Amino acid sequence: MTLEELKKLISKDETKNIELKKSTGELREGMHTACAFLNSDGGVLVFGVTPSLSIVGQIVSESTRRDIAQALAGIEPAVTPVIEYVDIPDKDNHQVIVLRFNPWVYGNDPYTFHGRPYYRLESVTKAMPRDMFDARIRINMPHKYSWEMRVAEGYSIKDLDVSTIRGVVRLGVEEKRIPVGSLNESIKVILKKWNLLDGDNLRNAAVFLFSKRFSYDYEIRMARFRGTDKNYFIDNQQAHGNFFELLDAGMSFFFKHLSLSGEIKGFKREEHLDVPATALREALINALCHRDYDIHQCSIGIAIYDDRIEIESPGLLPRELTPKTIKRSHKSYPRNEIVATVLYQITYLEKWGSGIKRIMDACKAENSPQPFWSEEGGYTVVTFPMNKLNGRIVTPNEPQNVTQNVTQNVTQNDIPRAEKVEQVVVENSMISKDDLAKRFNVSSKTILRDLKKLGYAWEGASKNGRWVKKEPTSTNW
């Protein structure tokens, strides 16, 4: 570096990436800044420039060089910055010392100086907050510190829904994603193969996926608002449970507040929600699978307005993606890799990295507006604009006349209800007739009659069977 280059470097005074010190008498404070540069966007540490930007330099002896080396040895992990010595022509034997530090690389260990981490906030060096340090440790060692890998205290295999595990294993076998031999394996062996056990202890991922114990840890907030803001709500619910229970609750809420319309194509009647059910289901699965479960006192939210649907999930997008680039073809960056792997094997997730495209393709296939993604207050939000709500054209900012019991407006006879029942069964073939009866406020016999007309029959045991479609017994409604 030449003297002119040095003058140009310091001309803007101290910035986020430049720190000026009068001499190595401030070496220890300089190392705090060096550590901060390494934990931030990198930077240049200069010794020999006063706060008034006067270039004074200093005499650099072998002792000075040793002091710098010893100070740098206090930084962990070890670092070897580029060090330059710039001569000052009008001062004999005086030099300015310039040290260049690289930026922090995502996924690397955080740097510390004598055991303490620092980071750069604008032109100020600050001690790194504990939550930031812990987050970087988890990023560096995800298989050891991630939420899904940690032991679920107070839980055992007895707390898991065995019938659900058996049922989803069968789904994976049918789609050839799980070996046939898994059908006869013990629950413990299955959990070990899915990496859901730490020795004999359940991991958090196992509890989230299959627990049958009530817990406030996993929740979905659901609201139907009148108009286009949150001033007035028509329906407000919360659901708690495992992955499958939350998915079922969310989809039920959609079916309750979105109308089912139909059109005849050829000899076939095609049914559609105001927003494609497959797109909503995929978005909700993504929210459940990829949310940041280390963010406490937050939960996934579903909000239905007169002109849009929003699904919000705690946690921001991966660093490799932005709200603008997420619609492009991209690799998969699962935050919860174990959960994502299990959901793929049991057919609830398709090929990694394809979820966003599947959502957009589903909307395009039904001529629905394309969704968009955003990051708001620590949440990732997917928004589905709506052309219609309950069969009516949506005019922006014009509230629709919607009553709380929306299903009464669209279930004037058995036909719409039966079709809605079928939609629910398609989304969750393992749902019981009693749960369907509660959802539609009818008797179990009525549900069985509807499903019989649609050609559905229950196959398997009462706890781990499923609805299978056969030929309908009658087409006379």
C-alpha positions as CSV (number, residue, x, y, z in Angstrom):
1,M,0.0,0.0,0.0
2,T,1.3,3.5,-0.9
3,L,0.9,6.6,1.2
4,E,-1.6,8.0,-1.3
5,E,-3.7,4.8,-1.0
6,L,-3.5,5.1,2.7
7,K,-4.7,8.7,2.6
8,K,-7.6,7.7,0.4
9,L,-8.5,4.8,2.7
10,I,-8.8,7.0,5.8
11,S,-10.4,10.0,4.1
12,K,-13.9,9.0,5.2
13,D,-12.8,8.6,8.9
14,E,-13.9,5.5,10.8
15,T,-16.7,3.5,9.2
16,K,-18.2,0.0,9.8
17,N,-15.1,-1.4,8.0
18,I,-12.3,0.9,9.1
19,E,-10.9,1.5,12.6
20,L,-8.1,4.0,13.3
21,K,-5.7,3.9,16.2
22,K,-2.9,6.3,17.1
23,S,-0.4,3.6,17.9
24,T,0.0,0.0,19.1
25,G,-0.4,1.3,22.6
26,E,-4.1,0.7,21.8
27,L,-3.3,-2.8,20.6
28,R,-5.8,-4.6,23.0
29,E,-8.7,-2.3,22.0
30,G,-7.6,-2.8,18.4
31,M,-8.0,-6.6,18.8
32,H,-11.5,-6.1,20.0
33,T,-12.2,-4.4,16.7
34,A,-10.3,-7.1,14.8
35,C,-12.5,-9.7,16.3
36,A,-15.6,-7.6,15.5
37,F,-14.5,-7.3,11.8
38,L,-14.0,-11.1,11.6
39,N,-17.6,-11.6,13.0
40,S,-19.1,-9.0,10.6
41,D,-18.3,-7.9,7.1
42,G,-14.5,-7.7,7.5
43,G,-12.5,-4.5,7.7
44,V,-9.2,-2.7,8.0
45,L,-7.4,-1.9,11.3
46,V,-4.9,1.0,11.1
47,F,-2.2,1.9,13.7
48,G,-0.5,5.3,13.3
49,V,-3.4,7.6,12.5
50,T,-4.8,10.1,15.0
51,P,-8.6,10.7,15.6
52,S,-8.1,14.0,13.6
53,L,-6.9,11.9,10.7
54,S,-3.2,13.0,11.0
55,I,-0.8,10.3,9.8
56,V,1.8,10.1,12.5
57,G,3.0,6.5,12.3
58,Q,5.3,4.9,14.8
59,I,8.7,3.2,15.0
60,V,8.1,-0.5,14.2
61,S,10.7,-2.7,16.0
62,E,10.9,-6.5,16.3
63,S,9.3,-6.1,19.7
64,T,6.3,-4.3,18.0
65,R,5.9,-7.2,15.5
66,R,6.0,-9.7,18.4
67,D,3.4,-7.8,20.3
68,I,1.1,-7.8,17.2
69,A,1.6,-11.5,16.7
70,Q,0.9,-12.3,20.4
71,A,-2.2,-10.1,20.3
72,L,-3.5,-11.9,17.2
73,A,-2.9,-15.2,19.0
74,G,-5.7,-14.2,21.4
75,I,-8.2,-14.5,18.6
76,E,-9.9,-17.9,18.2
77,P,-10.3,-19.6,15.8
78,A,-6.7,-18.7,14.7
79,V,-6.5,-16.0,12.1
80,T,-3.7,-14.7,9.7
81,P,-4.6,-11.2,8.5
82,V,-2.7,-9.5,5.7
83,I,-0.3,-7.0,7.4
84,E,1.3,-4.1,5.6
85,Y,3.8,-1.4,6.8
86,V,3.5,1.9,5.0
87,D,6.5,4.2,5.2
88,I,6.1,7.9,6.0
89,P,8.6,9.9,3.8
90,D,9.0,12.9,6.1
91,K,9.5,10.8,9.2
92,D,12.5,8.6,9.4
93,N,11.8,5.0,10.6
94,H,8.1,5.7,11.1
95,Q,5.5,3.5,9.6
96,V,1.7,3.0,9.6
97,I,0.6,-0.5,10.3
98,V,-2.4,-1.8,8.3
99,L,-4.1,-5.1,9.1
100,R,-6.9,-6.5,6.8
101,F,-9.4,-8.9,8.1
102,N,-11.8,-11.1,6.1
103,P,-15.6,-11.1,6.7
104,W,-17.4,-13.8,8.6
105,V,-18.5,-16.8,6.5
106,Y,-22.0,-18.1,7.2
107,G,-21.7,-21.4,8.9
108,N,-18.3,-20.8,10.5
109,D,-17.6,-20.6,14.2
110,P,-17.9,-17.1,15.7
111,Y,-14.6,-15.5,16.6
112,T,-13.6,-14.5,20.1
113,F,-10.8,-12.5,21.6
114,H,-9.6,-13.9,25.0
115,G,-12.8,-15.9,25.1
116,R,-15.2,-13.0,24.4
117,P,-17.0,-12.4,21.0
118,Y,-17.4,-9.0,19.4
119,Y,-19.2,-7.7,16.4
120,R,-19.4,-4.4,14.5
121,L,-22.5,-2.2,14.6
122,E,-21.9,0.7,12.2
123,S,-18.6,2.2,13.3
124,V,-18.9,0.9,16.9
125,T,-17.3,-2.3,18.3
126,K,-19.7,-4.1,20.7
127,A,-19.7,-7.3,22.7
128,M,-21.7,-9.9,20.8
129,P,-25.1,-10.6,22.4
130,R,-25.5,-14.2,23.8
131,D,-28.4,-15.0,21.4
132,M,-26.4,-14.0,18.4
133,F,-23.4,-16.1,19.6
134,D,-25.6,-19.1,20.3
135,A,-27.3,-18.8,16.9
136,R,-23.9,-18.9,15.2
137,I,-22.8,-21.9,17.2
138,R,-26.0,-23.7,16.2
139,I,-25.4,-22.8,12.5
140,N,-21.9,-24.1,12.8
141,M,-22.9,-27.4,14.4
142,P,-26.5,-28.0,13.3
143,H,-26.4,-31.7,14.0
144,K,-25.5,-31.1,17.6
145,Y,-27.4,-27.9,18.6
146,S,-30.4,-27.6,16.2
147,W,-33.9,-27.6,17.8
148,E,-34.9,-30.8,16.1
149,M,-31.9,-32.7,17.4
150,R,-32.3,-31.7,21.0
151,V,-33.8,-34.2,23.5
152,A,-37.5,-33.6,24.3
153,E,-37.4,-33.5,28.1
154,G,-40.2,-35.5,29.8
155,Y,-41.3,-37.4,26.7
156,S,-41.0,-41.1,25.9
157,I,-42.1,-43.4,23.1
158,K,-45.4,-44.0,25.1
159,D,-46.3,-40.4,24.3
160,L,-46.3,-41.0,20.6
161,D,-49.3,-41.8,18.4
162,V,-48.3,-45.3,17.2
163,S,-51.3,-45.6,14.9
164,T,-50.2,-42.5,13.0
165,I,-46.7,-43.7,12.7
166,R,-47.9,-47.0,11.3
167,G,-50.2,-45.3,8.9
168,V,-47.7,-42.9,7.5
169,V,-45.1,-45.7,7.1
170,R,-47.6,-47.5,5.0
171,L,-48.0,-44.4,2.8
172,G,-44.3,-44.2,2.3
173,V,-44.1,-47.9,1.4
174,E,-46.9,-47.5,-1.1
175,E,-45.0,-44.7,-2.8
176,K,-41.8,-46.7,-2.7
177,R,-40.0,-44.2,-0.5
178,I,-39.8,-46.6,2.5
179,P,-38.7,-50.2,2.3
180,V,-41.5,-52.8,2.6
181,G,-39.8,-54.4,5.5
182,S,-40.5,-51.3,7.6
183,L,-44.1,-52.4,7.9
184,N,-43.1,-55.1,10.4
185,E,-40.4,-53.2,12.3
186,S,-40.8,-52.0,15.8
187,I,-41.6,-48.3,16.5
188,K,-38.2,-47.9,18.1
189,V,-36.4,-49.2,15.0
190,I,-38.5,-46.9,12.8
191,L,-37.7,-43.9,14.9
192,K,-34.0,-44.7,14.9
193,K,-34.0,-44.9,11.2
194,W,-35.6,-41.5,11.0
195,N,-33.0,-40.2,13.4
196,L,-35.7,-39.3,15.9
197,L,-34.0,-40.9,18.9
198,D,-30.9,-39.8,20.8
199,G,-30.1,-43.1,22.4
200,D,-33.4,-44.1,24.0
201,N,-34.6,-40.5,24.3
202,L,-37.0,-38.8,21.9
203,R,-35.7,-35.8,20.0
204,N,-37.9,-32.7,19.6
205,A,-38.6,-33.6,16.0
206,A,-40.3,-36.9,17.1
207,V,-42.5,-35.0,19.5
208,F,-43.5,-32.4,16.9
209,L,-44.3,-35.1,14.3
210,F,-46.1,-37.8,16.4
211,S,-46.8,-36.7,20.0
212,K,-50.3,-37.5,21.2
213,R,-49.9,-35.4,24.4
214,F,-51.4,-32.0,24.5
215,S,-48.8,-29.2,24.5
216,Y,-48.7,-25.5,23.9
217,D,-45.4,-25.8,22.2
218,Y,-46.9,-26.3,18.8
219,E,-49.7,-24.0,17.8
220,I,-51.5,-22.4,14.8
221,R,-53.4,-19.2,15.1
222,M,-56.3,-18.8,12.7
223,A,-58.5,-15.8,12.1
224,R,-61.1,-14.7,9.5
225,F,-61.2,-10.9,9.4
226,R,-63.9,-8.7,8.0
227,G,-62.5,-6.4,5.4
228,T,-58.9,-6.0,4.5
229,D,-57.3,-5.3,7.9
230,K,-57.3,-6.7,11.4
231,N,-59.8,-4.3,13.0
232,Y,-62.7,-6.8,13.1
233,F,-62.7,-10.6,13.1
234,I,-65.5,-13.0,12.3
235,D,-63.8,-16.1,13.6
236,N,-60.7,-16.5,15.8
237,Q,-59.3,-20.0,16.7
238,Q,-56.2,-21.7,18.0
239,A,-55.1,-25.2,17.5
240,H,-52.4,-27.2,19.3
241,G,-51.0,-30.6,18.5
242,N,-48.5,-32.5,16.4
243,F,-47.8,-31.9,12.7
244,F,-50.7,-33.8,11.4
245,E,-53.2,-32.3,13.8
246,L,-52.1,-28.8,13.0
247,L,-52.2,-29.4,9.3
248,D,-55.7,-30.9,9.6
249,A,-56.8,-27.9,11.7
250,G,-55.4,-25.4,9.2
251,M,-57.0,-27.1,6.2
252,S,-60.3,-27.3,8.1
253,F,-60.3,-23.6,8.7
254,F,-59.7,-22.9,5.0
255,F,-62.6,-25.2,4.0
256,K,-64.8,-23.5,6.6
257,H,-64.2,-20.0,5.3
258,L,-63.6,-20.5,1.6
259,S,-66.4,-21.5,-0.8
260,L,-66.3,-24.6,-3.0
261,S,-67.4,-23.9,-6.5
262,G,-67.8,-26.3,-9.4
263,E,-67.8,-26.3,-13.2
264,I,-68.7,-29.0,-15.8
265,K,-65.9,-30.0,-18.1
266,G,-67.0,-32.6,-20.5
267,F,-68.7,-35.3,-18.4
268,K,-66.8,-34.3,-15.3
269,R,-67.5,-31.8,-12.5
270,E,-64.4,-30.1,-11.2
271,E,-64.4,-28.4,-7.8
272,H,-62.4,-25.4,-6.8
273,L,-61.9,-23.3,-3.7
274,D,-61.4,-19.5,-3.8
275,V,-57.7,-20.3,-3.6
276,P,-56.5,-23.8,-4.8
277,A,-56.5,-26.2,-1.8
278,T,-53.4,-27.9,-3.1
279,A,-51.5,-24.6,-3.0
280,L,-52.8,-23.8,0.5
281,R,-51.9,-27.2,1.8
282,E,-48.3,-27.0,0.3
283,A,-47.8,-23.6,1.8
284,L,-49.0,-24.7,5.2
285,I,-46.8,-27.8,5.2
286,N,-43.8,-25.6,4.3
287,A,-44.7,-23.3,7.2
288,L,-44.9,-26.2,9.6
289,C,-41.8,-27.9,8.3
290,H,-39.5,-25.0,7.9
291,R,-40.4,-22.6,10.8
292,D,-37.8,-21.6,13.3
293,Y,-38.8,-23.4,16.5
294,D,-36.0,-21.7,18.4
295,I,-38.1,-18.6,18.3
296,H,-40.3,-18.9,21.4
297,Q,-43.7,-17.4,22.2
298,C,-44.4,-17.2,18.5
299,S,-46.6,-19.5,16.3
300,I,-47.7,-20.0,12.7
301,G,-50.6,-17.8,11.7
302,I,-53.4,-18.1,9.1
303,A,-55.3,-14.9,8.3
304,I,-58.2,-14.8,5.8
305,Y,-59.2,-11.3,4.7
306,D,-61.8,-10.3,2.1
307,D,-59.1,-9.9,-0.6
308,R,-56.3,-12.3,0.4
309,I,-55.0,-15.1,2.6
310,E,-51.7,-14.8,4.6
311,I,-49.8,-17.7,6.1
312,E,-47.0,-16.5,8.4
313,S,-44.2,-18.6,9.9
314,P,-41.6,-17.6,12.5
315,G,-38.2,-17.2,11.0
316,L,-36.8,-15.6,8.0
317,L,-35.9,-17.1,4.6
318,P,-32.5,-18.9,4.3
319,R,-29.6,-16.5,3.5
320,E,-29.4,-17.9,0.0
321,L,-33.0,-16.8,-0.8
322,T,-34.9,-13.5,-0.9
323,P,-38.6,-12.7,-1.4
324,K,-37.7,-11.8,-5.0
325,T,-35.6,-14.9,-5.8
326,I,-37.6,-17.6,-4.0
327,K,-39.9,-18.0,-7.1
328,R,-37.0,-19.0,-9.2
329,S,-35.6,-22.5,-9.4
330,H,-33.4,-23.0,-6.4
331,K,-31.9,-25.7,-4.2
332,S,-33.5,-26.8,-1.0
333,Y,-32.3,-25.2,2.3
334,P,-34.4,-27.0,5.0
335,R,-34.1,-25.4,8.4
336,N,-35.3,-28.7,10.0
337,E,-33.6,-31.4,7.9
338,I,-34.8,-34.3,10.0
339,V,-38.5,-33.2,9.9
340,A,-38.2,-32.5,6.1
341,T,-36.7,-36.0,5.5
342,V,-39.4,-37.8,7.4
343,L,-42.2,-35.7,5.6
344,Y,-40.6,-36.6,2.2
345,Q,-40.5,-40.3,3.0
346,I,-44.1,-40.4,4.1
347,T,-45.2,-38.4,1.0
348,Y,-46.2,-35.1,2.7
349,L,-43.3,-33.3,0.9
350,E,-42.2,-33.8,-2.7
351,K,-38.8,-33.3,-4.1
352,W,-36.8,-30.8,-2.0
353,G,-36.8,-27.4,-3.5
354,S,-40.0,-28.0,-5.5
355,G,-42.6,-26.7,-3.0
356,I,-42.7,-23.1,-4.2
357,K,-43.1,-24.2,-7.8
358,R,-45.9,-26.5,-6.9
359,I,-47.7,-23.7,-5.1
360,M,-47.4,-21.4,-8.2
361,D,-48.3,-24.2,-10.6
362,A,-51.5,-25.0,-8.6
363,C,-52.6,-21.3,-8.7
364,K,-51.8,-21.0,-12.4
365,A,-53.7,-24.2,-13.2
366,E,-56.9,-22.7,-11.7
367,N,-56.3,-19.1,-13.0
368,S,-55.8,-17.8,-9.5
369,P,-53.5,-14.8,-8.8
370,Q,-49.9,-15.8,-8.1
371,P,-48.9,-15.7,-4.5
372,F,-45.9,-13.6,-3.2
373,W,-43.5,-13.9,-0.3
374,S,-42.3,-11.3,2.2
375,E,-40.4,-11.0,5.4
376,E,-42.1,-9.0,8.2
377,G,-41.1,-8.6,11.8
378,G,-39.1,-11.9,11.9
379,Y,-41.7,-13.9,10.0
380,T,-41.8,-15.3,6.5
381,V,-45.2,-14.5,5.0
382,V,-46.8,-16.0,1.9
383,T,-49.8,-14.0,0.6
384,F,-52.5,-15.4,-1.7
385,P,-54.4,-12.6,-3.4
386,M,-58.1,-13.5,-4.2
387,N,-60.3,-12.7,-7.2
388,K,-63.3,-14.1,-5.4
389,L,-64.5,-14.8,-1.9
390,N,-67.4,-17.2,-1.4
391,G,-68.3,-16.9,-5.1
392,R,-68.4,-13.1,-5.1
393,I,-66.0,-10.8,-7.1
394,V,-63.6,-9.2,-4.6
395,T,-63.4,-5.4,-4.9
396,P,-60.3,-4.1,-3.1
397,N,-61.1,-2.5,0.2
398,E,-64.7,-3.4,0.0
399,P,-65.7,-5.7,2.8
400,Q,-67.8,-8.7,1.9
401,N,-71.0,-9.7,3.7
402,V,-69.8,-12.8,5.5
403,T,-71.4,-14.3,8.6
404,Q,-69.5,-16.3,11.2
405,N,-71.1,-19.5,10.2
406,V,-69.9,-19.4,6.6
407,T,-70.7,-23.0,6.0
408,Q,-74.5,-22.3,6.3
409,N,-74.2,-20.1,3.2
410,V,-72.7,-22.8,1.1
411,T,-74.3,-26.0,2.4
412,Q,-77.9,-25.7,1.4
413,N,-78.2,-29.4,0.8
414,D,-76.2,-32.5,1.0
415,I,-74.3,-32.0,-2.3
416,P,-71.9,-29.2,-1.2
417,R,-71.3,-30.8,2.2
418,A,-70.5,-34.1,0.6
419,E,-68.1,-32.4,-1.8
420,K,-66.4,-30.6,1.1
421,V,-66.2,-33.9,3.0
422,E,-64.4,-35.4,0.0
423,Q,-62.0,-32.5,-0.1
424,V,-61.1,-33.1,3.5
425,V,-60.7,-36.9,3.0
426,V,-58.5,-36.2,0.0
427,E,-56.2,-34.1,2.1
428,N,-56.2,-36.5,5.1
429,S,-57.3,-40.0,4.2
430,M,-56.8,-41.2,7.8
431,I,-59.3,-38.8,9.4
432,S,-62.0,-40.6,11.4
433,K,-65.7,-40.4,10.7
434,D,-66.3,-38.9,14.2
435,D,-63.8,-36.1,13.5
436,L,-65.6,-35.4,10.2
437,A,-68.9,-35.4,11.9
438,K,-67.7,-32.8,14.5
439,R,-66.3,-30.6,11.7
440,F,-69.4,-30.5,9.7
441,N,-71.8,-30.5,12.7
442,V,-73.7,-33.6,11.5
443,S,-73.9,-37.2,12.7
444,S,-71.4,-39.9,12.0
445,K,-74.2,-41.8,10.0
446,T,-74.6,-38.7,7.8
447,I,-70.9,-38.7,7.1
448,L,-70.9,-42.4,6.2
449,R,-73.8,-41.8,3.9
450,D,-72.0,-39.0,2.1
451,L,-68.8,-40.9,1.7
452,K,-70.7,-44.0,0.5
453,K,-72.4,-41.9,-2.2
454,L,-69.0,-40.6,-3.2
455,G,-67.6,-44.1,-3.4
456,Y,-65.4,-44.1,-0.3
457,A,-65.0,-47.0,2.1
458,W,-62.8,-47.4,5.2
459,E,-60.1,-50.0,5.0
460,G,-57.9,-51.2,7.8
461,A,-58.2,-51.0,11.6
462,S,-60.2,-48.3,13.3
463,K,-57.1,-46.5,14.5
464,N,-54.7,-46.8,11.6
465,G,-57.0,-47.4,8.5
466,R,-57.8,-45.0,5.7
467,W,-60.5,-43.9,3.3
468,V,-60.2,-45.5,-0.1
469,K,-62.3,-44.5,-3.1
470,K,-64.1,-47.1,-5.0
471,E,-67.0,-47.0,-7.4
472,P,-69.9,-44.8,-6.0
473,T,-73.0,-46.7,-5.1
474,S,-75.3,-44.0,-6.6
475,T,-75.1,-40.9,-8.6
476,N,-78.6,-39.7,-7.7
477,W,-78.3,-36.8,-5.2
